[in-house]
Amino acid sequence: MFAWSRIKKRPLKSADLKVMSSLKMLIVDSFVADSFVASLDLPDSLHYLYWPRYPLESLPSNFSPENLVEFHMQYSQVKKLCKEDQILVNLEVIDLKQSWYLSELPNLSESLKIVSIDLFGCRSLVEIPWSFQHLDKLTHLDVGDCTSLEYLPEMPRNILYLDLQNSGIKELPESVWSHENISHLDITGCKDLEKLPSNKCKLKVSGCFNLDGCTSLSEFSELPRDISKLSLVGCMRLVSLPANICKLKYLEGLNLSRCSKLQNFPEILEPMKHLKYLNLSQTAIKELHSSIEFLPALKTLQLQSCKRLSSIPKSICKLKYLEELNLSGCSKLKNFPEILEPMEHLKSLDLSQTAVEKLHLPIEFLPNIMRRSADNQSYYVLGHKTANIRDLYTLGHKLRQGQFGSTYLCIEIATGCHYACKSISRRKLISKEDVDNVRMEIQIMHHLAGHKNIVTIKGAYEDSLYVHIVMELCGGGELFDHIIQRVYYSERKAAELTRIIVGVVEVCHSLGVMHREMKPENFLLVNKDDDFSLKAIDFGLSVFFKPGQVFTDVVGSPYYVAPEVLLKHYGPEADVWTAGVTLYILLSGVRPFWAETQQGIFDAVLKGYIDFESEPWPEISDSAKDLIRKMLCSRPSDRLTAHEVLCHPWICENGVASDRDPAVLSRLKTFSAMNKLKKMALRVIAESLSEEEIAGLREMFQAMDTDNSGAITFDELKAGLQRYGSTMKDTEIRDLMDAADMDNSGTIDYGEFIAATVHLNKLEREEHLVAAFRYFDKDGSGYITVDELQQACAEHHMTDVLLEDIIKEVDQDNDGRIDYGEFVAMMQKGNVKGNMPIGRRTMRNGK
């Protein structure tokens, strides 16, 4: 075996292989030298070839591939692997995924040992050779995202895994339906697929059979009989369903939403005993057949936005296990059938935006229902009728978005005073517990009113759609955003903020209230320029408690949740743990408990290991670390109380300052050293990032853009960096300014700022690199030319760019253009992995 990776001190050369005449395995994880590419000489003895981003259009002409057993050449430049007369008799595995230029497969007529072929993303591939059907040992075929591939040959008899997602397939060969061995079949997103095979389906596929996004599918007659879920979301040409769909005896879920031409749901001729979920939303259905009663296990029936639906059969009341019925947006529905017997399990009935004016039923027939959205409803979440909020306040723009509703600016009509209004959607209050939680939130806010660091409630109102809570306006933003914006706090400031946060915990506990989510997102600043003008908000998870009372429901945010909450046996001590997590973040800028998955986070919390070894902890005082240990003590009985935290020496003494330079400076300096192409690529990548990924940078930008002009001037950049603790000279700041100002406008606009400060770990994600390369490769040739660079510079208003110098710097094979491998090499050159940024995740009831 011979392995060559990026860690080698020199490029791979052809001479390295010439001396290895008996080489059986070659692994290349490197971008090779020009001389090597020009004179590639692979030994005929080669059995295994692993070469991501292989740079040539084919294997060397003097190489005999008959001994090859496996080749893995993802993201290669290959167009045609080898000559037509070359036989791959020993081949077992083909992996050419994301080889965009591959237009033809090799002759596989003698390749009878093949077990796996992966061609995902080979968008130039137009056909699979006829010899494919004789590959009797083939079990795995992936042609997903092969958008030019319209037809498949008949399937080999032992195929087990067939992935066609987002391919250009227009129809499936009948052999797919005939195979009993296929256990995985993915057809999602095949927008050109017009029909399924009409022969009897022998597929043994179980679980979910997914046809979502097959927008051209107009008919089918047979489906796998053992599936438990069938999803046809967005099959916009599907007009009808076959009557034999009722014979899918194991079917538990059926989703037909957005099948906009579907006019009828077939009559149910025999009970579908297992069907629990039926979604017909946004279809053209006019009525439901009375045979709906033959769905005895149905729990959820979704019919929202069925604009033609005009009637509901009386037999619907015989669905005795029905829990949710959603008819919102059925604008032609005028009557809801009279219910003559109790529907004891129905919890949710949504008639909003229908023409139903009145329900003809006694309330005792719906004992568990907690919402009815018809306009004349008589049920009140608050338990009584209130004044109309719009008679008292004018509602303005949205301030915050929450799980159950949104918070808006509101102005009191009588006084002109500004307040915040949290509007909770009644439609989302499904259970009695949800209603009780809203009532308790209002009660607790009244109970805690008067404390200087707790938001003051003004009043509560209710209408047919929302419960409104009017409260004191805090216009300075969330503490969470200020943490991300600042990156770190000195010990002195962190101690003062902790004093405020734990002070709120103490007053809550002294009044018998457990907050249960005392995280930075739930503290607002009254004044954005005063870090200490904090107000606790959002008591939606808060509860009253009695001494010694034990709680078992799992609530809160994963990163802040205490171990005893996960163990479902906790009390008010959990609030101190959450405050301790916040203190750790204030001092270090990272979370104490981190993992890629929610379960991983929970495992870290339960393990309880606290990292005080990484930067910046060696610089932080022992007193601060002692307090964190005592707040994050895994045993609640040994954890400090809120009062004891406030009496800790580090809090009392305001801590010891320990200032450090922020990360934004190092990112700006790194950006300034990049060439123009890499800067433009970063701009393209930054524009594709989600709001969550750049939220912290957005807040930084807005903080620096003090005049809200949409661009940062030199003086604003200087002042902003000084607020972060920078002592840079004006000339150094000017250099950073010029580097980030890509269009030479004299200022840094929002896009330039995000591109210059985004974390470079985004460049490690292949999908971002692919998207950026395709942006520059305007003609889709697989190469970036000088003309295409010139066009990109014009789009970004960049002048004085020496395009030939950029090409010369990046072009490793001296062909005057940049291929994808060279582009990736440039983008990843000099990148260093960093700490993961803080993000938002919230769970409720353990979900």
C-alpha positions in Angstrom: 0.0 0.0 0.0 1.1 3.5 -0.8 -0.6 6.5 0.9 0.0 10.2 0.1 -1.8 12.9 2.0 -1.7 16.6 2.6 0.6 16.2 5.5 3.6 15.2 3.2 6.3 17.8 2.9 6.4 17.7 -0.9 4.0 17.1 -3.9 3.3 13.6 -5.2 5.4 12.9 -8.3 5.2 10.2 -10.9 8.5 8.8 -9.9 7.1 7.8 -6.6 4.9 5.2 -8.3 7.2 4.0 -11.1 9.4 2.1 -8.6 6.4 0.2 -7.2 5.7 -2.3 -9.9 3.8 -4.6 -7.5 1.7 -1.9 -5.8 -1.8 -3.1 -4.9 -3.3 -0.1 -3.1 -2.9 3.6 -3.8 -4.4 6.3 -1.5 -3.9 9.9 -2.6 -5.3 12.7 -0.4 -3.3 15.5 -1.9 -3.1 17.9 -4.8 -0.4 16.6 -7.0 2.5 18.2 -8.8 2.1 19.3 -12.5 4.8 16.9 -13.7 3.0 14.0 -12.0 -0.3 14.9 -13.8 1.4 15.1 -17.1 3.2 11.7 -16.8 0.9 9.6 -14.6 2.0 6.0 -14.7 -0.1 3.6 -12.6 1.2 0.1 -12.1 -1.0 -2.7 -13.6 -0.8 -4.5 -10.3 -3.1 -2.0 -8.7 -6.2 -3.5 -6.9 -7.5 -0.6 -4.9 -7.4 3.1 -5.9 -8.6 5.8 -3.5 -8.1 9.3 -5.2 -10.7 12.0 -4.3 -10.7 14.8 -6.8 -8.8 12.7 -9.4 -7.5 15.5 -11.8 -7.6 13.7 -15.2 -10.5 12.9 -17.6 -9.7 9.2 -17.6 -7.3 6.6 -16.3 -3.9 6.6 -18.1 -4.1 5.0 -21.5 -1.1 2.7 -20.7 -2.7 1.4 -17.6 -4.5 -1.9 -17.7 -7.3 -1.9 -15.2 -8.1 -5.6 -15.3 -6.8 -6.1 -11.7 -8.8 -3.3 -10.2 -11.1 -4.4 -7.4 -12.2 -1.1 -6.1 -11.8 2.5 -7.1 -13.1 5.5 -5.1 -12.7 8.8 -7.1 -15.3 11.2 -5.6 -15.4 14.7 -7.1 -13.1 13.6 -9.9 -12.6 15.3 -13.3 -13.3 11.9 -15.1 -15.4 12.0 -18.3 -14.8 8.5 -19.4 -13.0 6.1 -17.1 -11.2 3.9 -19.6 -11.3 2.6 -23.2 -14.3 0.6 -24.5 -12.2 -2.5 -25.1 -10.7 -2.5 -21.6 -12.2 -5.2 -19.4 -12.8 -4.7 -15.6 -13.1 -8.4 -14.8 -12.2 -8.2 -11.1 -14.1 -5.0 -10.3 -16.3 -5.0 -7.2 -16.8 -1.4 -6.2 -17.3 1.8 -8.3 -17.4 5.1 -6.4 -17.5 8.1 -8.7 -20.0 10.2 -6.7 -20.1 13.9 -7.6 -18.0 13.4 -10.7 -19.9 16.0 -12.6 -18.3 15.5 -16.0 -18.7 11.7 -16.2 -20.7 11.1 -19.4 -20.1 7.4 -20.0 -19.6 4.3 -17.9 -17.0 1.7 -18.8 -17.9 -1.6 -20.4 -19.3 -3.7 -17.6 -20.2 -6.8 -19.6 -17.5 -8.9 -18.0 -17.6 -7.2 -14.6 -19.7 -9.9 -12.9 -18.2 -9.4 -9.5 -19.5 -5.9 -9.0 -21.5 -5.4 -5.7 -21.7 -1.6 -5.4 -21.9 1.3 -7.8 -22.2 4.9 -6.5 -22.8 7.6 -9.1 -24.6 10.1 -6.9 -24.3 13.6 -8.4 -22.9 12.5 -11.8 -25.0 15.1 -13.6 -23.6 14.6 -17.1 -24.3 10.8 -17.2 -27.1 10.1 -19.7 -27.3 6.3 -19.7 -26.5 3.1 -17.9 -25.2 0.4 -20.3 -27.4 -2.5 -21.2 -24.9 -5.0 -19.8 -25.8 -3.6 -16.3 -28.8 -6.0 -16.0 -26.5 -9.0 -16.0 -24.5 -7.9 -12.9 -26.1 -10.5 -10.6 -23.9 -9.8 -7.6 -24.8 -6.1 -7.7 -26.6 -5.1 -4.5 -26.1 -1.3 -4.2 -26.8 1.3 -6.9 -27.0 5.0 -6.2 -27.8 7.3 -9.2 -29.3 10.1 -7.0 -29.0 13.6 -8.4 -28.0 12.2 -11.9 -30.2 14.9 -13.5 -29.4 13.9 -17.1 -30.3 10.2 -16.6 -33.8 9.6 -17.9 -34.0 5.8 -18.2 -32.7 2.7 -16.4 -32.1 -0.7 -17.8 -33.8 -3.7 -16.2 -32.5 -4.3 -12.6 -30.1 -7.2 -11.7 -31.9 -9.8 -9.7 -30.0 -9.3 -6.4 -30.3 -5.6 -6.1 -31.0 -4.5 -2.5 -30.4 -0.8 -2.4 -31.6 1.6 -5.2 -31.3 5.3 -4.8 -32.9 7.6 -7.5 -33.6 10.7 -5.5 -33.6 14.0 -7.5 -32.6 12.1 -10.7 -34.0 12.8 -14.2 -35.7 9.4 -14.3 -39.0 9.5 -16.3 -40.1 5.9 -15.6 -39.1 2.9 -13.7 -38.3 -0.4 -15.4 -40.9 -3.1 -14.5 -38.1 -5.2 -13.0 -38.0 -2.8 -10.0 -41.5 -3.8 -9.1 -40.8 -7.4 -9.6 -37.9 -7.7 -7.2 -38.6 -9.1 -3.8 -35.1 -8.4 -2.6 -35.1 -4.6 -2.8 -35.3 -3.3 0.8 -34.4 0.4 0.1 -35.9 2.4 -2.8 -35.7 6.2 -2.8 -37.6 8.1 -5.5 -38.0 11.4 -3.7 -37.6 14.5 -5.9 -37.8 12.7 -9.2 -39.7 15.6 -10.8 -39.7 14.1 -14.3 -41.1 10.7 -13.1 -44.5 10.3 -14.9 -45.7 6.9 -13.8 -44.9 3.9 -11.7 -44.8 0.3 -13.2 -48.2 -1.2 -13.7 -47.2 -4.8 -13.1 -47.8 -6.5 -9.7 -45.6 -5.0 -7.1 -43.5 -7.7 -5.2 -41.3 -5.3 -3.4 -40.8 -6.1 0.3 -40.1 -2.5 1.2 -41.4 -1.7 4.7 -41.4 1.5 6.7 -41.9 4.7 4.8 -42.4 4.7 1.0 -41.6 8.3 -0.1 -42.6 9.9 -3.4 -42.4 13.5 -2.2 -41.6 16.0 -4.9 -42.5 13.7 -7.9 -44.3 16.6 -9.4 -45.0 14.9 -12.8 -46.4 11.7 -11.3 -50.0 11.4 -12.6 -51.0 7.9 -11.9 -50.0 4.6 -10.3 -51.8 1.3 -9.7 -49.5 -0.8 -7.5 -47.5 -0.1 -4.4 -45.4 -2.2 -2.0 -47.9 -3.9 0.2 -45.9 -4.0 3.5 -45.3 -0.2 3.9 -46.4 1.5 7.1 -46.2 5.1 5.7 -46.9 6.5 2.3 -45.9 10.1 1.5 -46.8 11.8 -1.8 -46.3 15.5 -0.8 -46.3 17.8 -3.7 -47.3 15.3 -6.4 -49.2 18.1 -8.2 -50.3 16.1 -11.2 -51.8 13.3 -9.3 -55.6 13.3 -10.0 -56.8 10.1 -8.2 -55.7 7.3 -6.0 -56.2 3.6 -6.9 -59.0 1.9 -5.0 -56.6 -0.8 -3.9 -54.8 1.7 -1.7 -57.2 0.4 1.0 -55.5 -3.0 0.8 -52.3 -1.6 2.3 -53.1 -3.4 5.5 -50.1 -2.2 7.5 -50.4 1.5 6.5 -50.2 3.8 9.6 -49.7 7.2 7.9 -50.7 8.7 4.5 -49.6 12.1 3.5 -51.1 13.6 0.3 -50.7 17.3 1.1 -50.1 19.7 -1.8 -51.4 17.2 -4.3 -53.3 20.1 -5.8 -55.2 18.2 -8.5 -56.4 15.3 -6.2 -60.2 15.6 -6.2 -61.3 12.5 -4.4 -60.2 10.1 -1.7 -61.4 6.6 -2.6 -64.3 5.0 -0.9 -63.0 2.8 1.9 -64.4 -0.7 1.1 -62.8 -2.5 4.0 -61.4 -1.2 7.3 -57.9 0.2 7.3 -57.3 -0.9 10.8 -53.9 0.6 11.4 -54.1 4.0 9.7 -53.5 6.7 12.4 -52.5 9.8 10.3 -54.2 11.1 7.1 -53.1 14.4 5.6 -55.2 15.8 2.7 -54.1 19.5 3.1 -54.1 21.7 0.0 -55.8 19.2 -2.2 -58.8 19.7 -4.5 -61.0 17.4 -2.5 -64.7 18.5 -2.5 -66.0 16.1 0.1 -65.1 13.2 2.3 -66.9 9.9 1.7 -69.0 8.6 4.6 -66.8 5.5 4.6 -64.3 7.6 6.6 -65.6 5.7 9.6 -63.7 2.6 8.4 -60.6 4.2 9.7 -61.1 3.1 13.3 -57.6 3.9 14.5 -57.3 7.4 13.0 -55.9 10.0 15.4 -55.0 12.9 13.1 -57.0 14.2 10.1 -55.4 17.2 8.3 -57.6 19.0 5.8 -56.3 22.6 6.1 -56.6 24.9 3.0 -58.8 22.5 1.1 -60.5 25.4 -0.7 -63.2 23.2 -2.5 -64.2 21.2 0.6 -67.8 22.0 1.3 -69.0 19.3 3.6 -68.0 16.8 6.3 -69.9 13.5 6.7 -71.7 12.8 9.9 -69.8 9.5 10.2 -66.7 11.5 11.2 -68.1 11.4 14.8 -67.6 7.6 14.8 -63.8 8.1 14.7 -63.7 7.6 18.5 -59.9 7.8 18.7 -59.6 11.0 16.7 -57.4 13.5 18.6 -56.8 16.3 16.0 -59.1 17.6 13.2 -57.7 20.5 11.3 -60.1 22.3 8.8 -58.5 25.7 8.9 -58.7 27.6 5.6 -61.5 25.5 4.2 -63.3 28.6 3.1 -66.3 26.9 1.5 -67.1 24.8 4.6 -70.3 26.3 6.1 -71.5 23.6 8.4 -69.9 21.2 10.8 -72.0 18.0 11.3 -74.0 17.6 14.5 -72.2 15.3 16.9 -74.6 13.0 18.6 -72.2 11.0 20.7 -69.1 12.0 22.7 -65.7 12.3 20.9 -63.8 11.6 24.1 -60.3 11.8 22.6 -60.6 14.9 20.4 -58.2 17.5 21.7 -57.9 19.8 18.7 -60.6 21.1 16.4 -59.5 24.0 14.1 -62.2 25.8 12.2 -60.3 29.1 11.6 -60.9 30.8 8.2 -63.9 28.6 7.5 -67.5 29.7 6.9 -68.7 27.8 10.0 -70.6 30.2 12.2 -71.9 27.9 14.9 -71.2 24.4 16.4 -74.3 22.3 17.0 -73.2 20.2 19.9 -73.1 20.3 23.7 -69.6 21.0 25.1 -69.7 17.7 27.2 -69.5 15.8 23.9 -66.0 17.2 23.5 -64.6 16.8 27.1 -60.9 17.1 26.2 -61.0 19.8 23.5 -59.0 22.9 24.5 -59.5 25.0 21.3 -62.1 25.9 18.8 -61.2 28.5 16.2 -64.7 29.3 14.8 -65.2 33.1 15.1 -68.1 32.8 17.6 -66.3 30.5 20.1 -67.3 30.9 23.7 -64.3 29.3 25.3 -61.8 31.6 27.0 -58.2 30.6 27.8 -58.1 33.3 30.5 -61.4 32.0 31.9 -63.3 35.2 31.3 -64.0 37.8 28.6 -61.6 40.7 28.4 -61.6 44.1 26.7 -60.6 44.2 23.0 -56.9 44.9 23.0 -57.2 47.0 19.8 -59.5 49.4 21.7 -56.7 50.2 24.0 -53.5 49.6 22.1 -52.1 50.0 18.5 -50.0 46.9 17.6 -46.8 47.6 15.7 -43.9 45.7 14.2 -42.6 42.3 15.5 -40.0 42.4 18.2 -39.4 38.7 19.0 -40.6 35.3 17.7 -41.3 32.5 20.2 -42.5 28.9 20.1 -46.2 29.7 20.8 -46.4 33.2 19.5 -44.7 36.5 18.8 -43.9 39.7 20.7 -44.9 43.1 19.1 -44.3 46.7 19.8 -47.6 48.2 21.0 -48.6 51.8 21.8 -51.2 52.7 24.4 -53.8 54.8 22.7 -54.6 56.9 25.7 -51.1 57.9 26.7 -48.8 57.2 23.7 -46.6 55.1 25.9 -44.7 52.2 24.3 -45.0 48.6 25.6 -44.3 45.1 24.3 -47.2 42.7 23.5 -46.6 39.0 23.6 -49.3 37.4 21.4 -49.8 33.6 22.0 -51.7 31.7 19.3 -54.8 30.0 20.7 -54.5 27.5 17.8 -51.2 26.2 19.3 -52.7 25.7 22.7 -53.7 22.1 22.1 -53.9 20.5 25.5 -55.3 21.5 28.9 -51.7 21.7 30.1 -50.9 24.3 27.4 -53.8 26.5 28.6 -52.8 26.0 32.2 -49.2 27.1 31.4 -50.4 30.3 29.8 -52.6 31.1 32.8 -49.7 30.3 35.2 -47.3 32.5 33.2 -49.6 35.5 33.7 -50.1 34.8 37.4 -46.3 34.5 38.0 -45.6 37.8 36.2 -48.2 39.5 38.4 -46.7 37.7 41.5 -43.1 38.9 40.7 -44.0 42.4 39.6 -42.1 45.2 41.2 -38.5 43.8 41.1 -36.2 46.0 39.2 -34.7 43.2 37.1 -38.0 41.5 36.2 -40.2 42.8 33.4 -43.4 44.4 34.6 -46.7 43.1 33.3 -49.3 45.7 32.2 -52.3 43.5 31.5 -53.7 40.4 29.7 -56.3 40.3 26.9 -57.9 37.7 24.7 -59.6 37.5 21.3 -60.7 34.7 19.0 -57.1 34.0 17.8 -54.7 35.1 20.5 -54.0 35.7 24.1 -52.1 39.0 24.5 -49.8 39.9 27.4 -48.8 43.5 27.5 -45.6 44.3 29.4 -42.8 46.7 29.9 -40.8 47.4 26.7 -37.1 46.5 26.8 -35.5 47.9 23.7 -31.9 47.0 24.2 -32.0 43.5 22.8 -31.3 40.1 24.4 -28.3 39.4 26.7 -27.6 36.4 24.4 -27.0 38.6 21.4 -24.7 40.9 23.5 -22.7 37.9 24.6 -22.1 36.8 20.9 -21.4 40.4 20.0 -18.9 40.9 22.7 -17.4 37.4 22.5 -16.2 37.6 26.1 -16.6 39.6 29.2 -14.0 40.8 31.7 -14.3 39.1 35.1 -15.5 42.3 36.6 -18.4 42.7 34.2 -19.2 39.0 34.3 -19.5 39.1 38.0 -21.9 42.1 37.9 -24.1 40.3 35.3 -24.0 37.1 37.4 -25.1 39.2 40.4 -28.1 40.4 38.5 -29.1 37.0 37.0 -28.7 35.1 40.3 -30.5 38.0 42.1 -33.5 37.2 40.0 -33.2 33.6 40.8 -33.1 34.4 44.5 -36.2 36.6 44.4 -38.1 33.9 42.4 -37.2 31.2 44.8 -38.0 33.3 47.8 -41.5 33.8 46.4 -42.0 30.1 45.6 -41.3 30.4 41.8 -38.9 28.2 39.8 -38.1 29.8 36.5 -36.8 26.6 34.7 -35.1 28.5 31.8 -32.9 31.2 33.3 -30.8 31.4 30.2 -29.3 34.6 28.5 -32.0 34.6 25.8 -34.5 35.3 28.5 -32.9 38.5 29.7 -33.4 41.7 27.8 -31.6 45.0 28.2 -33.7 48.1 28.7 -30.9 50.2 27.1 -28.5 48.6 24.6 -25.6 50.8 25.8 -26.0 49.6 29.4 -25.0 46.0 29.9 -26.4 46.0 33.4 -30.0 47.2 32.6 -31.2 43.6 32.6 -34.8 42.4 32.8 -35.9 38.8 33.1 -38.6 37.8 30.7 -40.5 34.8 29.4 -42.0 32.9 32.3 -43.7 30.4 30.0 -42.0 27.4 31.6 -42.0 28.8 35.2 -44.0 27.1 37.9 -45.0 27.7 41.5 -43.3 25.2 43.9 -43.4 24.2 47.5 -40.4 23.3 49.7 -39.4 19.7 49.0 -41.7 19.4 45.9 -40.2 17.2 43.2 -40.7 17.9 39.4 -40.4 15.3 36.7 -41.2 16.9 33.3 -38.2 17.6 31.2 -38.1 21.2 30.0 -35.5 23.8 29.1 -32.7 24.2 26.6 -30.2 21.4 26.1 -27.1 23.4 26.8 -28.4 24.9 30.0 -30.4 21.9 31.4 -29.4 20.5 34.8 -28.5 16.8 35.2 -31.3 16.2 37.6 -33.9 17.6 35.1 -32.7 14.9 32.6 -33.1 12.4 35.4 -36.7 13.6 36.0 -36.2 14.4 39.7 -35.5 18.1 40.4 -36.3 21.2 42.3 -35.3 24.9 42.3 -31.6 24.0 42.4 -31.8 23.5 38.6 -32.0 27.3 38.2 -28.6 27.8 39.8 -27.1 25.2 37.4 -28.4 27.2 34.4 -27.0 30.4 35.9 -23.6 28.6 36.3 -23.7 27.6 32.6 -24.3 31.3 31.7 -21.4 32.4 33.9 -19.1 29.9 32.1 -20.1 31.3 28.7 -19.7 34.9 29.9 -16.1 34.3 30.8 -15.0 32.0 28.0 -17.4 32.5 25.0 -18.1 28.8 24.7 -20.5 26.3 26.3 -19.3 24.0 29.1 -21.2 21.1 27.7 -21.1 20.6 23.9 -21.7 17.8 21.4 -23.0 17.5 17.8 -26.3 15.9 18.9 -28.9 16.6 21.5 -28.2 13.2 23.1 -24.5 14.0 23.1 -25.1 17.2 25.0 -27.2 15.3 27.5 -24.5 12.8 28.0 -21.9 15.6 28.6 -24.2 17.2 31.1 -24.7 13.9 33.0 -21.0 13.3 33.0 -20.4 16.8 34.4 -16.8 17.3 33.3 -15.9 21.0 33.2 -13.0 22.1 31.0 -10.7 24.6 32.8 -7.6 23.8 30.8 -8.4 25.3 27.4 -8.0 29.0 26.6 -8.9 31.4 28.2 -9.2 29.5 31.5 -5.5 29.6 32.5 -5.9 33.4 32.6 -9.0 33.4 34.7 -8.9 33.7 38.5 -9.2 30.6 40.8 -12.0 32.3 42.6 -14.2 32.5 39.5 -13.5 28.8 38.7 -14.3 27.9 42.3 -17.7 29.5 42.0 -18.4 27.8 38.7 -17.6 24.4 40.2 -19.9 25.0 43.0 -22.7 26.2 40.8 -22.2 23.3 38.4 -22.0 20.6 41.1 -23.8 17.5 39.7 -25.4 16.7 43.1 -28.2 19.3 43.7 -27.9 19.0 47.5 -24.2 20.1 47.4 -24.9 22.9 44.9 -24.8 26.5 46.2 -28.2 28.2 46.7 -28.9 31.4 44.9 -28.2 33.3 48.2 -24.9 31.5 48.7 -23.8 32.4 45.2 -24.4 36.1 45.9 -22.3 35.7 49.1 -19.4 34.1 47.2 -16.1 36.2 47.4 -15.8 36.4 43.7 -19.2 38.0 43.4 -18.7 40.3 46.4 -15.3 41.5 45.1 -16.5 42.0 41.5 -13.9 39.6 40.2 -10.5 40.2 38.7 -10.4 41.7 35.2 -8.9 39.6 32.5 -9.2 41.2 29.1 -8.3 39.5 25.8 -8.5 40.4 22.1 -11.7 39.3 20.4 -11.9 36.8 17.6 -13.2 39.3 15.1 -9.7 40.9 14.9 -8.0 37.6 14.0 -10.7 36.9 11.4 -10.2 40.3 9.8 -6.5 39.9 9.8 -6.8 36.5 8.1 -9.2 37.9 5.5 -6.8 40.7 4.7 -4.1 38.2 3.6 -6.4 36.4 1.1 -6.3 36.9 -2.6 -9.3 38.5 -4.4 -10.8 35.2 -5.6 -10.9 33.7 -2.2 -12.4 36.9 -0.8 -15.1 36.8 -3.5 -15.7 33.1 -2.8 -16.1 33.8 0.9 -18.7 36.5 0.0 -20.6 33.9 -2.1 -20.5 31.4 0.8 -21.5 34.0 3.4 -24.6 34.9 1.3 -25.7 31.3 1.3 -25.5 30.8 5.1 -28.6 30.6 7.2 -29.6 33.4 9.5 -28.7 31.1 12.5 -25.2 30.7 11.3 -24.5 34.5 11.0 -26.7 35.8 13.7 -23.7 36.8 15.9 -22.0 38.5 13.0 -25.1 40.4 12.2 -25.3 41.7 15.7 -21.6 42.8 15.6 -22.3 44.6 12.3 -25.3 46.4 13.7 -23.4 47.4 16.8 -20.6 48.9 14.8 -22.9 50.6 12.3 -24.0 53.2 14.9 -25.7 55.5 12.4 -27.7 52.6 10.9 -26.5 53.6 7.4 -26.0 50.0 6.4 -22.2 50.4 6.1 -19.4 50.7 8.6 -17.1 53.8 8.2 -13.5 54.0 9.3 -14.4 55.8 12.5 -17.2 53.3 13.3 -14.8 50.4 12.7 -12.2 52.0 14.9 -14.7 52.7 17.7 -16.2 49.3 17.4 -12.8 47.5 17.7 -12.0 49.7 20.7 -15.1 48.6 22.4 -13.9 45.1 22.0 -10.6 46.0 23.6 -8.4 46.7 20.6 -5.4 49.0 20.9 -4.5 48.9 17.2 -3.0 51.9 15.5 -5.0 53.9 12.9 -2.7 52.6 10.1 -3.4 49.0 11.1 -7.1 49.6 11.2 -6.9 51.3 7.8 -5.2 48.2 6.4 -8.1 46.0 7.7 -10.6 48.4 6.3 -9.1 48.4 2.9 -8.9 44.6 2.9 -12.6 44.1 3.8 -13.8 46.9 1.5 -13.9 44.7 -1.7 -15.7 47.3 -3.9 -13.5 50.2 -2.9 -16.5 52.2 -1.7 -14.6 53.5 1.4 -17.0 51.7 3.7 -17.7 48.0 4.7 -21.2 47.0 3.8 -23.1 44.1 5.5 -22.1 41.4 2.9 -18.4 42.5 3.1 -18.5 42.4 6.9 -20.0 38.9 7.0 -17.5 37.6 4.4 -14.6 39.0 6.3 -15.6 37.7 9.7 -17.3 34.4 9.0 -15.6 31.5 10.7 -13.4 29.6 8.3 -14.8 26.2 9.3 -17.5 27.0 6.8 -14.9 26.3 4.1 -14.6 22.7 5.3 -18.1 21.9 4.1 -18.1 20.5 0.6 -21.5 21.8 -0.3 -20.3 25.4 0.2 -17.2 24.8 -1.9 -19.2 23.3 -4.7 -21.7 26.2 -4.7 -18.9 28.8 -4.7 -17.1 27.1 -7.6 -20.3 26.9 -9.6 -20.9 30.6 -9.1 -17.6 31.4 -10.8 -17.9 28.6 -13.4 -20.5 30.5 -15.4 -20.6 28.2 -18.4 -20.5 25.0 -16.4 -17.4 23.8 -18.1 -15.7 22.7 -15.0 -13.1 25.4 -15.1 -12.8 29.1 -14.0 -11.3 31.2 -16.8 -10.0 34.7 -16.9 -13.1 36.0 -18.6 -15.3 34.4 -15.9 -13.2 36.0 -13.2 -13.6 39.3 -14.9 -17.3 38.9 -14.9 -17.3 38.0 -11.2 -15.2 41.1 -10.4 -17.7 43.3 -12.3 -20.6 41.8 -10.3 -18.8 42.6 -7.0 -17.7 46.1 -8.3 -14.1 45.1 -7.8 -11.5 47.1 -9.8 -7.7 47.0 -10.1 -7.7 43.2 -9.8 -4.7 41.5 -11.5 -6.6 38.5 -12.8 -3.6 36.8 -14.5 -1.8 36.9 -11.2 -4.7 35.1 -9.4 -4.8 32.5 -12.1 -1.1 32.0 -11.9 -1.2 31.6 -8.1 -4.0 29.0 -8.1 -3.4 27.2 -11.4 -1.3 24.2 -10.5 -1.1 22.5 -13.9 -0.4 25.8 -15.8 -3.3 25.3 -18.3 -4.4 28.9 -17.8 -7.6 28.1 -15.9 -8.7 26.8 -12.5 -10.4 23.5 -12.0 -12.3 22.4 -8.9 -9.4 20.6 -7.3 -7.2 23.7 -7.6 -10.1 25.9 -6.3 -10.5 23.7 -3.2 -6.8 23.7 -2.6 -6.8 27.5 -2.6 -9.8 27.8 -0.3 -8.4 25.4 2.3 -4.9 26.7 2.2 -4.0 28.1 5.6 -7.3 27.4 7.3 -7.3 26.4 11.0 -10.2 24.8 12.8 -11.7 26.9 15.5 -14.1 26.7 18.4 -17.8 26.1 17.5 -19.8 29.3 17.8 -22.7 29.5 20.3 -26.1 28.8 18.7 -29.7 28.5 19.8 -31.5 25.2 20.6 -34.5 24.8 22.8 -36.5 21.8 23.8 -39.8 21.5 25.5 -41.0 18.3 27.3 -37.9 16.5 26.3 -38.3 17.1 22.5 
